[in-house]
Amino acid sequence: MGILNKVECIQLVQDKEDVIKFFTPLSSNETVLFEIPPQTADEALFCHRFQTDQLVVVRGSMVLVFLQNRYYDYILSTQHQLLLIKIPPGIPHALINFSSEPCLVLNAIIRHGTPHPKDYQPIKKPFPFDFERVKKLLENHVGK
């Protein structure tokens, strides 16, 4: 199976209806856990050439912004609705956390070759993010 050239969203479902919830683990070459501070937005984009990011919010909420065909798209992900977001190589992306709490994110990275130093250097945004759209996403989610 080849690498897809678009962002995918996959709803994670629990295996059993028990007190303890089990979810199918993500296959990866490396797994990292990172925190997005409250009231923050990336000032630039990241574009990995040799890895697929697989993001799952485990605490809090975030909005993923990604650039494709000279257009930003926005995806809300929260701890209450476990969503796996797969970002393939070559898709510029950024993360936003406008909540008052930190957001904890798991990234199960799939490597497609040796990482390149430029993969972790931010690139300038071609145009500003639409923060009104981000706020509407968050407002529509409140109470759900």
N, CA, C and O atoms as CSV, one atom per row, in Angstrom:
chain,resi,resn,atom,element,x,y,z
A,1,MET,N,N,0.846,-1.171,0.000
A,1,MET,CA,C,0.000,0.000,0.000
A,1,MET,C,C,0.894,1.237,0.000
A,1,MET,O,O,1.821,1.326,0.805
A,2,GLY,N,N,0.629,2.191,-0.888
A,2,GLY,CA,C,1.420,3.415,-0.989
A,2,GLY,C,C,1.004,4.457,0.032
A,2,GLY,O,O,0.015,4.290,0.747
A,3,ILE,N,N,1.767,5.523,0.089
A,3,ILE,CA,C,1.485,6.618,1.004
A,3,ILE,C,C,0.373,7.476,0.413
A,3,ILE,O,O,0.452,7.873,-0.749
A,4,LEU,N,N,-0.657,7.764,1.195
A,4,LEU,CA,C,-1.724,8.645,0.751
A,4,LEU,C,C,-1.235,10.080,0.777
A,4,LEU,O,O,-0.394,10.441,1.600
A,5,ASN,N,N,-1.755,10.886,-0.111
A,5,ASN,CA,C,-1.327,12.278,-0.186
A,5,ASN,C,C,-2.382,13.226,0.378
A,5,ASN,O,O,-2.526,14.354,-0.093
A,6,LYS,N,N,-3.119,12.765,1.387
A,6,LYS,CA,C,-4.110,13.620,2.034
A,6,LYS,C,C,-4.223,13.247,3.503
A,6,LYS,O,O,-3.878,12.136,3.908
A,7,VAL,N,N,-4.708,14.190,4.286
A,7,VAL,CA,C,-4.909,13.956,5.713
A,7,VAL,C,C,-6.123,13.040,5.877
A,7,VAL,O,O,-7.154,13.231,5.231
A,8,GLU,N,N,-5.981,12.042,6.754
A,8,GLU,CA,C,-7.072,11.111,7.039
A,8,GLU,C,C,-7.520,11.266,8.485
A,8,GLU,O,O,-6.698,11.502,9.370
A,9,CYS,N,N,-8.811,11.136,8.724
A,9,CYS,CA,C,-9.362,11.120,10.081
A,9,CYS,C,C,-10.078,9.793,10.285
A,9,CYS,O,O,-10.970,9.427,9.519
A,10,ILE,N,N,-9.672,9.079,11.331
A,10,ILE,CA,C,-10.242,7.772,11.619
A,10,ILE,C,C,-10.752,7.779,13.054
A,10,ILE,O,O,-9.986,8.011,13.989
A,11,GLN,N,N,-12.046,7.526,13.227
A,11,GLN,CA,C,-12.636,7.465,14.567
A,11,GLN,C,C,-12.182,6.178,15.236
A,11,GLN,O,O,-12.396,5.092,14.696
A,12,LEU,N,N,-11.556,6.283,16.408
A,12,LEU,CA,C,-11.128,5.095,17.151
A,12,LEU,C,C,-12.318,4.576,17.958
A,12,LEU,O,O,-13.023,5.346,18.609
A,13,VAL,N,N,-12.527,3.278,17.908
A,13,VAL,CA,C,-13.627,2.675,18.652
A,13,VAL,C,C,-13.050,1.729,19.686
A,13,VAL,O,O,-12.026,1.083,19.464
A,14,GLN,N,N,-13.731,1.661,20.823
A,14,GLN,CA,C,-13.235,0.781,21.870
A,14,GLN,C,C,-13.614,-0.650,21.553
A,14,GLN,O,O,-14.636,-0.916,20.919
A,15,ASP,N,N,-12.757,-1.584,22.013
A,15,ASP,CA,C,-12.956,-3.001,21.728
A,15,ASP,C,C,-14.119,-3.599,22.517
A,15,ASP,O,O,-14.883,-4.409,21.993
A,16,LYS,N,N,-14.245,-3.197,23.775
A,16,LYS,CA,C,-15.286,-3.784,24.621
A,16,LYS,C,C,-15.948,-2.697,25.447
A,16,LYS,O,O,-15.348,-1.665,25.748
A,17,GLU,N,N,-17.173,-2.947,25.797
A,17,GLU,CA,C,-17.936,-2.028,26.640
A,17,GLU,C,C,-17.705,-2.458,28.096
A,17,GLU,O,O,-18.545,-3.133,28.691
A,18,ASP,N,N,-16.568,-2.063,28.657
A,18,ASP,CA,C,-16.173,-2.437,30.004
A,18,ASP,C,C,-15.833,-1.180,30.792
A,18,ASP,O,O,-15.904,-0.068,30.269
A,19,VAL,N,N,-15.467,-1.365,32.043
A,19,VAL,CA,C,-14.997,-0.251,32.849
A,19,VAL,C,C,-13.698,0.287,32.256
A,19,VAL,O,O,-13.493,1.498,32.169
A,20,ILE,N,N,-12.831,-0.630,31.852
A,20,ILE,CA,C,-11.571,-0.247,31.210
A,20,ILE,C,C,-11.798,-0.274,29.711
A,20,ILE,O,O,-12.320,-1.251,29.174
A,21,LYS,N,N,-11.407,0.794,29.036
A,21,LYS,CA,C,-11.584,0.873,27.588
A,21,LYS,C,C,-10.293,0.479,26.894
A,21,LYS,O,O,-9.223,0.988,27.224
A,22,PHE,N,N,-10.392,-0.423,25.938
A,22,PHE,CA,C,-9.253,-0.868,25.154
A,22,PHE,C,C,-9.392,-0.356,23.730
A,22,PHE,O,O,-10.472,-0.418,23.141
A,23,PHE,N,N,-8.302,0.145,23.184
A,23,PHE,CA,C,-8.284,0.608,21.813
A,23,PHE,C,C,-7.146,-0.099,21.090
A,23,PHE,O,O,-6.113,-0.399,21.688
A,24,THR,N,N,-7.339,-0.361,19.812
A,24,THR,CA,C,-6.297,-1.014,19.030
A,24,THR,C,C,-5.080,-0.101,18.968
A,24,THR,O,O,-5.209,1.064,18.591
A,25,PRO,N,N,-3.900,-0.604,19.330
A,25,PRO,CA,C,-2.695,0.233,19.295
A,25,PRO,C,C,-2.328,0.603,17.853
A,25,PRO,O,O,-2.685,-0.096,16.904
A,26,LEU,N,N,-1.620,1.699,17.718
A,26,LEU,CA,C,-1.183,2.179,16.415
A,26,LEU,C,C,0.201,1.620,16.114
A,26,LEU,O,O,1.093,1.661,16.961
A,27,SER,N,N,0.373,1.101,14.911
A,27,SER,CA,C,1.717,0.657,14.541
A,27,SER,C,C,2.543,1.898,14.216
A,27,SER,O,O,2.050,2.847,13.607
A,28,SER,N,N,3.802,1.871,14.632
A,28,SER,CA,C,4.670,3.030,14.411
A,28,SER,C,C,6.122,2.624,14.572
A,28,SER,O,O,6.438,1.546,15.077
A,29,ASN,N,N,7.005,3.523,14.128
A,29,ASN,CA,C,8.438,3.344,14.338
A,29,ASN,C,C,8.903,4.050,15.605
A,29,ASN,O,O,9.917,3.684,16.200
A,30,GLU,N,N,8.153,5.058,16.003
A,30,GLU,CA,C,8.496,5.848,17.187
A,30,GLU,C,C,7.209,6.473,17.719
A,30,GLU,O,O,6.364,6.926,16.946
A,31,THR,N,N,7.071,6.494,19.031
A,31,THR,CA,C,5.895,7.103,19.638
A,31,THR,C,C,6.345,8.185,20.604
A,31,THR,O,O,7.196,7.955,21.463
A,32,VAL,N,N,5.761,9.372,20.450
A,32,VAL,CA,C,6.085,10.483,21.344
A,32,VAL,C,C,4.793,11.049,21.914
A,32,VAL,O,O,3.739,11.011,21.280
A,33,LEU,N,N,4.903,11.567,23.114
A,33,LEU,CA,C,3.797,12.232,23.793
A,33,LEU,C,C,4.234,13.667,24.003
A,33,LEU,O,O,5.311,13.907,24.549
A,34,PHE,N,N,3.416,14.638,23.578
A,34,PHE,CA,C,3.800,16.031,23.762
A,34,PHE,C,C,2.610,16.849,24.230
A,34,PHE,O,O,1.454,16.457,24.075
A,35,GLU,N,N,2.931,17.995,24.807
A,35,GLU,CA,C,1.901,18.869,25.373
A,35,GLU,C,C,1.874,20.190,24.619
A,35,GLU,O,O,2.913,20.801,24.364
A,36,ILE,N,N,0.659,20.621,24.265
A,36,ILE,CA,C,0.461,21.931,23.656
A,36,ILE,C,C,-0.031,22.855,24.768
A,36,ILE,O,O,-1.090,22.604,25.342
A,37,PRO,N,N,0.702,23.906,25.082
A,37,PRO,CA,C,0.278,24.801,26.166
A,37,PRO,C,C,-1.070,25.462,25.857
A,37,PRO,O,O,-1.449,25.584,24.692
A,38,PRO,N,N,-1.792,25.887,26.899
A,38,PRO,CA,C,-3.069,26.571,26.664
A,38,PRO,C,C,-2.855,27.907,25.942
A,38,PRO,O,O,-1.802,28.535,26.046
A,39,GLN,N,N,-3.884,28.309,25.217
A,39,GLN,CA,C,-3.894,29.603,24.520
A,39,GLN,C,C,-2.699,29.787,23.592
A,39,GLN,O,O,-2.075,30.849,23.579
A,40,THR,N,N,-2.381,28.750,22.812
A,40,THR,CA,C,-1.240,28.853,21.891
A,40,THR,C,C,-1.623,28.391,20.493
A,40,THR,O,O,-2.540,27.592,20.304
A,41,ALA,N,N,-0.893,28.918,19.529
A,41,ALA,CA,C,-1.011,28.504,18.132
A,41,ALA,C,C,0.384,28.516,17.531
A,41,ALA,O,O,1.160,29.443,17.766
A,42,ASP,N,N,0.699,27.493,16.759
A,42,ASP,CA,C,1.985,27.479,16.072
A,42,ASP,C,C,2.086,28.725,15.199
A,42,ASP,O,O,1.121,29.111,14.540
A,43,GLU,N,N,3.239,29.340,15.199
A,43,GLU,CA,C,3.462,30.547,14.396
A,43,GLU,C,C,3.878,30.203,12.972
A,43,GLU,O,O,3.901,31.069,12.098
A,44,ALA,N,N,4.204,28.946,12.745
A,44,ALA,CA,C,4.682,28.509,11.437
A,44,ALA,C,C,4.122,27.112,11.168
A,44,ALA,O,O,3.408,26.546,11.996
A,45,LEU,N,N,4.450,26.578,10.021
A,45,LEU,CA,C,4.014,25.247,9.627
A,45,LEU,C,C,5.195,24.274,9.691
A,45,LEU,O,O,6.353,24.673,9.580
A,46,PHE,N,N,4.879,23.006,9.870
A,46,PHE,CA,C,5.878,21.950,9.782
A,46,PHE,C,C,5.503,21.058,8.613
A,46,PHE,O,O,4.326,20.770,8.395
A,47,CYS,N,N,6.500,20.624,7.865
A,47,CYS,CA,C,6.262,19.774,6.697
A,47,CYS,C,C,7.314,18.668,6.683
A,47,CYS,O,O,8.463,18.893,6.302
A,48,HIS,N,N,6.906,17.476,7.103
A,48,HIS,CA,C,7.825,16.346,7.162
A,48,HIS,C,C,7.872,15.655,5.802
A,48,HIS,O,O,6.839,15.421,5.176
A,49,ARG,N,N,9.071,15.336,5.361
A,49,ARG,CA,C,9.240,14.705,4.056
A,49,ARG,C,C,9.341,13.185,4.154
A,49,ARG,O,O,9.055,12.473,3.191
A,50,PHE,N,N,9.749,12.695,5.320
A,50,PHE,CA,C,10.018,11.272,5.450
A,50,PHE,C,C,9.296,10.644,6.643
A,50,PHE,O,O,9.780,9.664,7.210
A,51,GLN,N,N,8.151,11.196,7.028
A,51,GLN,CA,C,7.383,10.578,8.110
A,51,GLN,C,C,5.909,10.894,7.969
A,51,GLN,O,O,5.517,11.918,7.409
A,52,THR,N,N,5.102,9.982,8.496
A,52,THR,CA,C,3.667,10.190,8.644
A,52,THR,C,C,3.409,10.400,10.121
A,52,THR,O,O,3.784,9.562,10.941
A,53,ASP,N,N,2.768,11.518,10.476
A,53,ASP,CA,C,2.345,11.745,11.859
A,53,ASP,C,C,0.981,11.091,12.048
A,53,ASP,O,O,0.110,11.205,11.185
A,54,GLN,N,N,0.795,10.407,13.175
A,54,GLN,CA,C,-0.495,9.842,13.551
A,54,GLN,C,C,-0.837,10.413,14.918
A,54,GLN,O,O,-0.321,9.951,15.936
A,55,LEU,N,N,-1.704,11.412,14.942
A,55,LEU,CA,C,-1.988,12.156,16.161
A,55,LEU,C,C,-3.301,11.714,16.802
A,55,LEU,O,O,-4.310,11.511,16.127
A,56,VAL,N,N,-3.256,11.569,18.140
A,56,VAL,CA,C,-4.451,11.282,18.931
A,56,VAL,C,C,-4.391,12.171,20.174
A,56,VAL,O,O,-3.405,12.146,20.911
A,57,VAL,N,N,-5.436,12.948,20.401
A,57,VAL,CA,C,-5.524,13.764,21.616
A,57,VAL,C,C,-5.934,12.852,22.765
A,57,VAL,O,O,-6.968,12.188,22.696
A,58,VAL,N,N,-5.120,12.818,23.826
A,58,VAL,CA,C,-5.447,11.982,24.979
A,58,VAL,C,C,-5.960,12.809,26.160
A,58,VAL,O,O,-6.572,12.265,27.079
A,59,ARG,N,N,-5.710,14.126,26.136
A,59,ARG,CA,C,-6.267,15.016,27.163
A,59,ARG,C,C,-6.414,16.406,26.555
A,59,ARG,O,O,-5.479,16.931,25.951
A,60,GLY,N,N,-7.587,16.990,26.719
A,60,GLY,CA,C,-7.824,18.343,26.225
A,60,GLY,C,C,-8.357,18.353,24.803
A,60,GLY,O,O,-9.022,17.417,24.362
A,61,SER,N,N,-8.049,19.436,24.095
A,61,SER,CA,C,-8.509,19.576,22.710
A,61,SER,C,C,-7.507,20.398,21.917
A,61,SER,O,O,-6.739,21.185,22.469
A,62,MET,N,N,-7.536,20.192,20.602
A,62,MET,CA,C,-6.662,20.953,19.709
A,62,MET,C,C,-7.349,21.072,18.351
A,62,MET,O,O,-8.284,20.337,18.032
A,63,VAL,N,N,-6.857,22.014,17.572
A,63,VAL,CA,C,-7.271,22.135,16.180
A,63,VAL,C,C,-6.020,21.960,15.330
A,63,VAL,O,O,-5.025,22.663,15.508
A,64,LEU,N,N,-6.091,21.011,14.405
A,64,LEU,CA,C,-5.025,20.817,13.435
A,64,LEU,C,C,-5.347,21.693,12.232
A,64,LEU,O,O,-6.470,21.688,11.727
A,65,VAL,N,N,-4.349,22.444,11.781
A,65,VAL,CA,C,-4.470,23.241,10.566
A,65,VAL,C,C,-3.505,22.633,9.560
A,65,VAL,O,O,-2.333,22.413,9.867
A,66,PHE,N,N,-3.999,22.364,8.359
A,66,PHE,CA,C,-3.081,21.869,7.338
A,66,PHE,C,C,-3.343,22.564,6.013
A,66,PHE,O,O,-4.461,22.978,5.705
A,67,LEU,N,N,-2.283,22.673,5.250
A,67,LEU,CA,C,-2.313,23.398,3.983
A,67,LEU,C,C,-2.264,22.398,2.839
A,67,LEU,O,O,-1.350,21.579,2.740
A,68,GLN,N,N,-3.272,22.486,1.976
A,68,GLN,CA,C,-3.299,21.622,0.812
A,68,GLN,C,C,-3.967,22.391,-0.326
A,68,GLN,O,O,-5.042,22.963,-0.147
A,69,ASN,N,N,-3.335,22.403,-1.485
A,69,ASN,CA,C,-3.850,23.128,-2.655
A,69,ASN,C,C,-4.074,24.604,-2.356
A,69,ASN,O,O,-5.076,25.187,-2.769
A,70,ARG,N,N,-3.126,25.204,-1.630
A,70,ARG,CA,C,-3.167,26.627,-1.257
A,70,ARG,C,C,-4.421,27.000,-0.458
A,70,ARG,O,O,-4.945,28.108,-0.580
A,71,TYR,N,N,-4.884,26.063,0.353
A,71,TYR,CA,C,-6.082,26.268,1.164
A,71,TYR,C,C,-5.855,25.615,2.515
A,71,TYR,O,O,-5.395,24.475,2.583
A,72,TYR,N,N,-6.177,26.333,3.607
A,72,TYR,CA,C,-6.095,25.744,4.942
A,72,TYR,C,C,-7.376,24.977,5.236
A,72,TYR,O,O,-8.475,25.424,4.908
A,73,ASP,N,N,-7.219,23.831,5.853
A,73,ASP,CA,C,-8.354,23.109,6.393
A,73,ASP,C,C,-8.113,22.949,7.883
A,73,ASP,O,O,-6.969,22.971,8.338
A,74,TYR,N,N,-9.188,22.789,8.644
A,74,TYR,CA,C,-9.121,22.767,10.099
A,74,TYR,C,C,-9.871,21.547,10.624
A,74,TYR,O,O,-10.998,21.275,10.210
A,75,ILE,N,N,-9.233,20.808,11.547
A,75,ILE,CA,C,-9.857,19.626,12.145
A,75,ILE,C,C,-9.773,19.757,13.660
A,75,ILE,O,O,-8.689,19.934,14.216
A,76,LEU,N,N,-10.915,19.669,14.322
A,76,LEU,CA,C,-10.973,19.685,15.781
A,76,LEU,C,C,-10.837,18.259,16.293
A,76,LEU,O,O,-11.481,17.344,15.779
A,77,SER,N,N,-10.000,18.072,17.302
A,77,SER,CA,C,-9.845,16.772,17.939
A,77,SER,C,C,-9.863,16.974,19.456
A,77,SER,O,O,-9.212,17.876,19.981
A,78,THR,N,N,-10.621,16.117,20.152
A,78,THR,CA,C,-10.741,16.239,21.604
A,78,THR,C,C,-10.584,14.874,22.277
A,78,THR,O,O,-10.655,13.829,21.631
A,79,GLN,N,N,-10.371,14.916,23.586
A,79,GLN,CA,C,-10.251,13.684,24.368
A,79,GLN,C,C,-11.574,12.930,24.441
A,79,GLN,O,O,-11.582,11.730,24.712
A,80,HIS,N,N,-12.687,13.612,24.204
A,80,HIS,CA,C,-14.008,12.988,24.354
A,80,HIS,C,C,-14.450,12.208,23.119
A,80,HIS,O,O,-15.393,11.420,23.181
A,81,GLN,N,N,-13.772,12.429,22.010
A,81,GLN,CA,C,-14.098,11.719,20.779
A,81,GLN,C,C,-12.763,11.338,20.136
A,81,GLN,O,O,-12.193,12.104,19.359
A,82,LEU,N,N,-12.278,10.145,20.471
A,82,LEU,CA,C,-10.941,9.747,20.046
A,82,LEU,C,C,-10.854,9.627,18.531
A,82,LEU,O,O,-11.491,8.778,17.907
A,83,LEU,N,N,-10.044,10.508,17.971
A,83,LEU,CA,C,-9.880,10.606,16.532
A,83,LEU,C,C,-8.400,10.458,16.201
A,83,LEU,O,O,-7.556,11.154,16.766
A,84,LEU,N,N,-8.093,9.553,15.289
A,84,LEU,CA,C,-6.729,9.400,14.795
A,84,LEU,C,C,-6.604,10.274,13.552
A,84,LEU,O,O,-7.349,10.101,12.587
A,85,ILE,N,N,-5.670,11.200,13.578
A,85,ILE,CA,C,-5.430,12.074,12.428
A,85,ILE,C,C,-4.088,11.679,11.836
A,85,ILE,O,O,-3.053,11.800,12.492
A,86,LYS,N,N,-4.105,11.203,10.584
A,86,LYS,CA,C,-2.887,10.781,9.891
A,86,LYS,C,C,-2.479,11.870,8.910
A,86,LYS,O,O,-3.238,12.232,8.011
A,87,ILE,N,N,-1.260,12.391,9.099
A,87,ILE,CA,C,-0.720,13.443,8.238
A,87,ILE,C,C,0.444,12.841,7.456
A,87,ILE,O,O,1.506,12.589,8.025
A,88,PRO,N,N,0.254,12.610,6.160
A,88,PRO,CA,C,1.328,11.997,5.370
A,88,PRO,C,C,2.450,12.981,5.066
A,88,PRO,O,O,2.302,14.181,5.296
A,89,PRO,N,N,3.572,12.481,4.550
A,89,PRO,CA,C,4.675,13.368,4.176
A,89,PRO,C,C,4.215,14.436,3.177
A,89,PRO,O,O,3.346,14.197,2.338
A,90,GLY,N,N,4.822,15.614,3.294
A,90,GLY,CA,C,4.570,16.673,2.327
A,90,GLY,C,C,3.367,17.554,2.605
A,90,GLY,O,O,3.054,18.429,1.798
A,91,ILE,N,N,2.678,17.349,3.730
A,91,ILE,CA,C,1.514,18.172,4.079
A,91,ILE,C,C,1.940,19.156,5.172
A,91,ILE,O,O,2.184,18.731,6.301
A,92,PRO,N,N,2.037,20.457,4.877
A,92,PRO,CA,C,2.367,21.445,5.911
A,92,PRO,C,C,1.227,21.526,6.935
A,92,PRO,O,O,0.053,21.551,6.569
A,93,HIS,N,N,1.592,21.567,8.224
A,93,HIS,CA,C,0.571,21.560,9.266
A,93,HIS,C,C,1.031,22.303,10.525
A,93,HIS,O,O,2.220,22.535,10.743
A,94,ALA,N,N,0.036,22.666,11.341
A,94,ALA,CA,C,0.292,23.371,12.596
A,94,ALA,C,C,-0.787,22.955,13.597
A,94,ALA,O,O,-1.815,22.392,13.220
A,95,LEU,N,N,-0.537,23.242,14.880
A,95,LEU,CA,C,-1.478,22.890,15.939
A,95,LEU,C,C,-1.884,24.129,16.731
A,95,LEU,O,O,-1.074,25.026,16.964
A,96,ILE,N,N,-3.158,24.163,17.141
A,96,ILE,CA,C,-3.705,25.284,17.905
A,96,ILE,C,C,-4.418,24.727,19.130
A,96,ILE,O,O,-5.160,23.749,19.034
A,97,ASN,N,N,-4.190,25.354,20.279
A,97,ASN,CA,C,-4.928,25.026,21.505
A,97,ASN,C,C,-5.408,26.337,22.114
A,97,ASN,O,O,-4.656,27.020,22.809
A,98,PHE,N,N,-6.657,26.680,21.851
A,98,PHE,CA,C,-7.217,27.922,22.383
A,98,PHE,C,C,-7.896,27.726,23.738
A,98,PHE,O,O,-8.453,28.676,24.288
A,99,SER,N,N,-7.860,26.510,24.283
A,99,SER,CA,C,-8.512,26.283,25.572
A,99,SER,C,C,-7.637,26.824,26.706
A,99,SER,O,O,-6.503,27.248,26.484
A,100,SER,N,N,-8.177,26.799,27.907
A,100,SER,CA,C,-7.434,27.274,29.078
A,100,SER,C,C,-6.622,26.151,29.731
A,100,SER,O,O,-5.930,26.374,30.724
A,101,GLU,N,N,-6.712,24.946,29.164
A,101,GLU,CA,C,-5.993,23.781,29.692
A,101,GLU,C,C,-4.969,23.284,28.665
A,101,GLU,O,O,-5.163,23.456,27.462
A,102,PRO,N,N,-3.879,22.668,29.142
A,102,PRO,CA,C,-2.933,22.070,28.192
A,102,PRO,C,C,-3.597,20.917,27.436
A,102,PRO,O,O,-4.558,20.318,27.917
A,103,CYS,N,N,-3.081,20.622,26.269
A,103,CYS,CA,C,-3.559,19.500,25.458
A,103,CYS,C,C,-2.425,18.489,25.348
A,103,CYS,O,O,-1.307,18.847,24.975
A,104,LEU,N,N,-2.706,17.239,25.667
A,104,LEU,CA,C,-1.730,16.167,25.599
A,104,LEU,C,C,-2.014,15.335,24.351
A,104,LEU,O,O,-3.124,14.838,24.164
A,105,VAL,N,N,-0.994,15.191,23.496
A,105,VAL,CA,C,-1.161,14.522,22.198
A,105,VAL,C,C,-0.156,13.389,22.059
A,105,VAL,O,O,1.022,13.542,22.384
A,106,LEU,N,N,-0.636,12.254,21.572
A,106,LEU,CA,C,0.214,11.117,21.258
A,106,LEU,C,C,0.478,11.147,19.749
A,106,LEU,O,O,-0.452,11.290,18.955
A,107,ASN,N,N,1.743,11.014,19.360
A,107,ASN,CA,C,2.105,10.939,17.951
A,107,ASN,C,C,2.823,9.612,17.715
A,107,ASN,O,O,3.943,9.407,18.185
A,108,ALA,N,N,2.164,8.713,16.980
A,108,ALA,CA,C,2.755,7.425,16.606
A,108,ALA,C,C,3.329,7.606,15.201
A,108,ALA,O,O,2.611,7.492,14.207
A,109,ILE,N,N,4.616,7.885,15.130
A,109,ILE,CA,C,5.282,8.279,13.885
A,109,ILE,C,C,5.637,7.047,13.045
A,109,ILE,O,O,6.178,6.062,13.548
A,110,ILE,N,N,5.319,7.132,11.763
A,110,ILE,CA,C,5.747,6.114,10.803
A,110,ILE,C,C,6.852,6.744,9.960
A,110,ILE,O,O,6.643,7.782,9.332
A,111,ARG,N,N,8.010,6.124,9.947
A,111,ARG,CA,C,9.161,6.627,9.183
A,111,ARG,C,C,9.132,6.077,7.756
A,111,ARG,O,O,8.779,4.921,7.522
A,112,HIS,N,N,9.512,6.937,6.813
A,112,HIS,CA,C,9.617,6.547,5.403
A,112,HIS,C,C,11.027,6.852,4.908
A,112,HIS,O,O,11.203,7.406,3.823
A,113,GLY,N,N,11.997,6.498,5.681
A,113,GLY,CA,C,13.389,6.798,5.371
A,113,GLY,C,C,14.019,7.542,6.529
A,113,GLY,O,O,13.411,7.715,7.585
A,114,THR,N,N,15.232,7.973,6.314
A,114,THR,CA,C,15.981,8.674,7.341
A,114,THR,C,C,15.436,10.093,7.512
A,114,THR,O,O,15.272,10.809,6.524
A,115,PRO,N,N,15.150,10.514,8.760
A,115,PRO,CA,C,14.661,11.880,8.976
A,115,PRO,C,C,15.672,12.907,8.476
A,115,PRO,O,O,16.882,12.710,8.590
A,116,HIS,N,N,15.171,13.980,7.934
A,116,HIS,CA,C,16.009,15.071,7.436
A,116,HIS,C,C,15.878,16.241,8.410
A,116,HIS,O,O,14.778,16.497,8.898
A,117,PRO,N,N,16.976,16.968,8.712
A,117,PRO,CA,C,16.893,18.088,9.662
A,117,PRO,C,C,15.829,19.128,9.289
A,117,PRO,O,O,15.230,19.736,10.176
A,118,LYS,N,N,15.589,19.338,8.005
A,118,LYS,CA,C,14.575,20.323,7.589
A,118,LYS,C,C,13.160,19.898,7.971
A,118,LYS,O,O,12.252,20.728,8.025
A,119,ASP,N,N,12.974,18.605,8.237
A,119,ASP,CA,C,11.656,18.117,8.636
A,119,ASP,C,C,11.179,18.747,9.943
A,119,ASP,O,O,9.979,18.792,10.215
A,120,TYR,N,N,12.112,19.229,10.741
A,120,TYR,CA,C,11.764,19.763,12.057
A,120,TYR,C,C,12.023,21.261,12.160
A,120,TYR,O,O,11.993,21.828,13.252
A,121,GLN,N,N,12.276,21.893,11.034
A,121,GLN,CA,C,12.433,23.349,10.998
A,121,GLN,C,C,11.135,23.954,10.485
A,121,GLN,O,O,10.650,23.566,9.423
A,122,PRO,N,N,10.571,24.896,11.225
A,122,PRO,CA,C,9.306,25.490,10.785
A,122,PRO,C,C,9.472,26.249,9.468
A,122,PRO,O,O,10.538,26.787,9.169
A,123,ILE,N,N,8.393,26.276,8.695
A,123,ILE,CA,C,8.370,27.052,7.460
A,123,ILE,C,C,7.332,28.160,7.602
A,123,ILE,O,O,6.334,27.997,8.303
A,124,LYS,N,N,7.568,29.265,6.946
A,124,LYS,CA,C,6.685,30.424,7.054
A,124,LYS,C,C,5.309,30.126,6.463
A,124,LYS,O,O,5.186,29.482,5.421
A,125,LYS,N,N,4.279,30.610,7.157
A,125,LYS,CA,C,2.917,30.478,6.649
A,125,LYS,C,C,2.764,31.362,5.409
A,125,LYS,O,O,3.179,32.520,5.430
A,126,PRO,N,N,2.174,30.835,4.329
A,126,PRO,CA,C,1.981,31.666,3.139
A,126,PRO,C,C,0.930,32.758,3.341
A,126,PRO,O,O,0.949,33.784,2.661
A,127,PHE,N,N,0.001,32.523,4.296
A,127,PHE,CA,C,-1.023,33.502,4.646
A,127,PHE,C,C,-1.521,33.151,6.047
A,127,PHE,O,O,-1.344,32.019,6.498
A,128,PRO,N,N,-2.147,34.116,6.746
A,128,PRO,CA,C,-2.551,33.889,8.145
A,128,PRO,C,C,-3.622,32.800,8.282
A,128,PRO,O,O,-4.388,32.533,7.356
A,129,PHE,N,N,-3.648,32.189,9.461
A,129,PHE,CA,C,-4.717,31.247,9.779
A,129,PHE,C,C,-6.026,32.012,9.951
A,129,PHE,O,O,-6.020,33.203,10.263
A,130,ASP,N,N,-7.132,31.330,9.749
A,130,ASP,CA,C,-8.464,31.900,9.943
A,130,ASP,C,C,-8.907,31.573,11.376
A,130,ASP,O,O,-9.582,30.572,11.615
A,131,PHE,N,N,-8.518,32.432,12.318
A,131,PHE,CA,C,-8.821,32.159,13.722
A,131,PHE,C,C,-10.315,32.247,14.016
A,131,PHE,O,O,-10.779,31.645,14.984
A,132,GLU,N,N,-11.073,32.972,13.217
A,132,GLU,CA,C,-12.531,32.995,13.389
A,132,GLU,C,C,-13.102,31.607,13.101
A,132,GLU,O,O,-14.007,31.151,13.799
A,133,ARG,N,N,-12.586,30.949,12.096
A,133,ARG,CA,C,-13.032,29.594,11.777
A,133,ARG,C,C,-12.678,28.629,12.911
A,133,ARG,O,O,-13.469,27.750,13.253
A,134,VAL,N,N,-11.495,28.795,13.486
A,134,VAL,CA,C,-11.088,27.959,14.615
A,134,VAL,C,C,-12.042,28.171,15.791
A,134,VAL,O,O,-12.490,27.208,16.412
A,135,LYS,N,N,-12.349,29.425,16.091
A,135,LYS,CA,C,-13.266,29.725,17.207
A,135,LYS,C,C,-14.651,29.138,16.968
A,135,LYS,O,O,-15.281,28.649,17.906
A,136,LYS,N,N,-15.138,29.178,15.723
A,136,LYS,CA,C,-16.451,28.597,15.408
A,136,LYS,C,C,-16.441,27.086,15.596
A,136,LYS,O,O,-17.408,26.512,16.097
A,137,LEU,N,N,-15.346,26.438,15.193
A,137,LEU,CA,C,-15.221,24.993,15.422
A,137,LEU,C,C,-15.337,24.675,16.906
A,137,LEU,O,O,-16.044,23.750,17.303
A,138,LEU,N,N,-14.635,25.453,17.713
A,138,LEU,CA,C,-14.645,25.224,19.161
A,138,LEU,C,C,-16.009,25.540,19.763
A,138,LEU,O,O,-16.480,24.804,20.630
A,139,GLU,N,N,-16.648,26.611,19.326
A,139,GLU,CA,C,-17.983,26.970,19.834
A,139,GLU,C,C,-19.012,25.913,19.492
A,139,GLU,O,O,-19.874,25.593,20.311
A,140,ASN,N,N,-18.931,25.368,18.288
A,140,ASN,CA,C,-19.893,24.332,17.865
A,140,ASN,C,C,-19.695,23.044,18.630
A,140,ASN,O,O,-20.610,22.223,18.697
A,141,HIS,N,N,-18.524,22.847,19.206
A,141,HIS,CA,C,-18.237,21.620,19.939
A,141,HIS,C,C,-18.656,21.703,21.408
A,141,HIS,O,O,-18.917,20.669,22.023
A,142,VAL,N,N,-18.727,22.888,21.975
A,142,VAL,CA,C,-19.017,23.057,23.404
A,142,VAL,C,C,-20.330,22.338,23.746
A,142,VAL,O,O,-21.363,22.544,23.108
A,143,GLY,N,N,-20.250,21.502,24.757
A,143,GLY,CA,C,-21.436,20.796,25.244
A,143,GLY,C,C,-21.718,19.503,24.507
A,143,GLY,O,O,-22.722,18.851,24.791
A,144,LYS,N,N,-20.880,19.113,23.586
A,144,LYS,CA,C,-21.117,17.854,22.844
A,144,LYS,C,C,-20.261,16.750,23.383
A,144,LYS,O,O,-20.321,15.624,22.889
